[in-house]
Amino acid sequence: MTQVRVRKRGKTFSYIFEAGKVDGQRKVVEKSAYPKLKLILYLIIYLGEFNECV
C-alpha cells in the first residue's frame, strides 16, 4: 500500500500520496479542504479497502 501523508494547511487538512510514475517522473495526488482530521483518516481507510477489492 502507498504511504499517505496528512498535513494541516490553515484551517483545513489535506492528504497526499504517490499515484505512480509517468514518463519517469513521480505522479503525486493531493486532495485538500477537509475540515477535520478524522474525516481524512476514515477516507484513507476506505480507499485502502476499496483498492484491495479491485
N, C-alpha and C positions, 0 to 999 in steps of 0.2 A: 504494500500500500504506500502511496505517496505521502511524504511529510507535508503537513498543513501548518502554516504559520498564522497566528492570530495577533492582531495589533489594534491598539486604540488610536483613532485619528479624530481629535477634537472630542465631540460628544458621542461619536458612533464607533463601532467596531468594524473591522474588515478581516477577511481571510484570504490567504494567498497559497497557491500550490502550483507545482510544475506539471504542465499537461503533457510534455514530451519534447522531442527535438524536431525542428523543421529546418531543412537545409543546413544542418549542423549548428543551429542556434537554438537555445532553450526557449520554449514557449511557456510563459508564465501567465496564469489566470488570477485576477484579483477581483473579488466581489466585496462591495462595501455598503455602508448606510444601514447597518443593523444596530438598533438602539441598545440591545442587551447582549452580553457575552453568552449567557445561557442559550439564547436562540441560535447563535453560531455553533455552539457545541452540539446541539441537537441536530442541526443541519449537517455537520461534518459526519456524525454517526450515521445519519440516514443515507448520505451519499456513499459512504463506505459500504453499507449493507446493500445498497442498490447496485453498485459496481460489481460486487461479488456474485449477484444473481444473474447479471447479464453475460 
